[in-house]
Amino acid sequence: MNQGKLTFKGGVHVPEFKELAESKPIEVAEIPQFAYIPMHQHIGAPCEPVVNVGDRVTIGQKIGETGAFVSGTVHASIAGTVKEIKMMYTPTGAKSKCVVIENDGTDEMHESAKGRNLDELSPQDIIGLVKDNGITGMGGASFPAHVKFSIPDGKKIDTVILNGAECEPYLTSDHRVMLENAESIVFGLKAIKKALGVEKAYIGIENNKMDAVEAINKAIKPEDGIEVAVLKTKYPQGAEKSIIYAITGRSVGTGALPLEVGVVVSNVATAKAIADAIQHGKPLYERVVTVTGRGIVEPKNLLVRIGTPFSELIRQSGGFNGKPGKVISGGPMMGIAQFTLDVPVIKGSGGILVLPEEDVREEEVLPCIKCGKCIDVCPSGLQPLFISAYALKNDVERADSYSAMACVECGACSFICPAKRPLSESIRNIKKEIIAKRKKS
């Protein structure tokens, strides 16, 4: 394996801005007075509350569930009283039913929080624990992990990849988790291997995080069957199909899933959450969030309870540095700009990026000059200029015929476009129209 040079076709080199927070150890954030916990934090069906206004709940208690297979159970992140159940905006831009809990100051754990011995767990036991503890992908997509580990009959998985690339500019939460929780990550990966019956696993880390490579290598034992794959630093190295190609050389076709080439990919923070669930009986009710950007007084990596408002984390990071121009949930390439700070941290919230006013400006959109740069950088091998052109005309059928649904929405095309065309944004919008049309038919 050509360590340090493993990469994929396409992609771009973007300014990293990691230095703002990468050296900041994880701090435990203040426990919020009120937690606003959405019932829909993941891909799939939303949960319904299983508690009522006036109920007292404790940390880790199940407060939302559904009978749907593709979904993720939701748990209380603080101990206290359920004050409201209401519709609220989430960082995704959509509204969700939220359970509002007022903190009673006890920080009491639910009685179900009990650790287990991995050696005594069967593969189905592990998958069941992952499901019951509401563990979803923590790299952004928030796909329910138990679904990813439930391999259909007739399919064979031979490789597991943990994604520690964290290629999105500014964000450093995964980096810090790898530095400070390497043993838990390796334990979680061993649990995933056992659940899938797989012998070989890789942890992919970009070569701008060699301290994380060293930390993970120290935690790996020879008998673990785990190898660190040092990846070339390039965006979007952390995209699922990109990291699979970089490490294994296998190409996942348009519309296909990684399991079609015998691979399952999970995030390093997800592996840490699985370790916590097995070793401590801890559901996914908190995560590390990077609060960063030149628009923040003191960038930090904070261990945050799910349901904590963005406004609270900005306050705990010293507040705004000057006048903010834009607040983004996530990073600048794939993140979502926020119109309010009254949104809660959810399971997929890896970062809060604040850009000062001087870094945010509207640029003139010019006609496409057919330079082909967007085609060169697209990691999915698409033709963004044509898909976008049809998207802007709301020509759903033509956009679909150019494989718009294969777009991973990485934003590389928009970044490289000299005409500043809204390529990624328009493709993201037409994908929603394509999905709606398919559902109707």
GIVEN-V681901 format. One line per field, one symbol per residue. ss: DSSP state (a for helix, b for strand, c for the rest). burial: b if it has 16 or more other C-alpha atoms within 10 Angstrom, else e. A space follows every 50 residues. Layout:
BEGIN
ss: ???
burial: ???
END
This chain:
BEGIN
ss: cccccbcccccbcccccaaacccccbbbcccccbbbbbccccbccccbbc cccccbbcbccbbbbccccccccbbccccbbbbbbbbbbcccccbbbbbb bbbcccccbccccccccaaaccaaaaaaaaaacccbccccccbbaaaaac ccccccccbbbbbcccccccccaaaaaaaacaaaaaaaaaaaaaaacccb bbbbbbcccaaaaaaaaaaccaaacbbbbbbcccbccccaaaaaaaaacc cccccccaaaacbbbbbaaaaaaaaaaaaacccccbbbbbbbcccbcccb bbbbbcccbaaaaaaacccbcccbbbbbbccccccbbccccccbcccccc bbbbbbaaacccccccccccccaaaaaccccccaaaaaaaaacccaaaaa accaaacccccaaaaaccccccaaaaaaaaaaaaaaaaaac
burial: eeebebbbebbbebebbbebbbebebeebebbebbbbbbbbbeebbbbbe beeeebbbbbbbbbbbeeebbbbbbbbbbbbbbebeebbbbbeebbbbbb bbbbeeeebbeebeeeebeebebeebbebbbbbbbbbbbbebbbbbbbbe eeeeebbbbbbbbbbbbbbbbbbbbbbbbbbbbbbbbbbbbbbbbbebeb bbbbbbbbbeebbebbbeebeeebebbbbbbbbbbbbbbbbbbbbbbeeb bbeeeeebbebebbbbbbbbbbbbbbbbbebbbbbbbbbbbbbbbbbbbb bbbbbbbbbbebbbebbebbeeebebbbbbbbbbbbbbeebbbbbbbbbb bbbbbbeeeeeeeeeeeeeeeebbbbbbbbbbbbbbbbbbbbeebbebbb ebbbbbbbbbbbbbbbbbbbbbbbbbbbebbebbeeeeeee
END
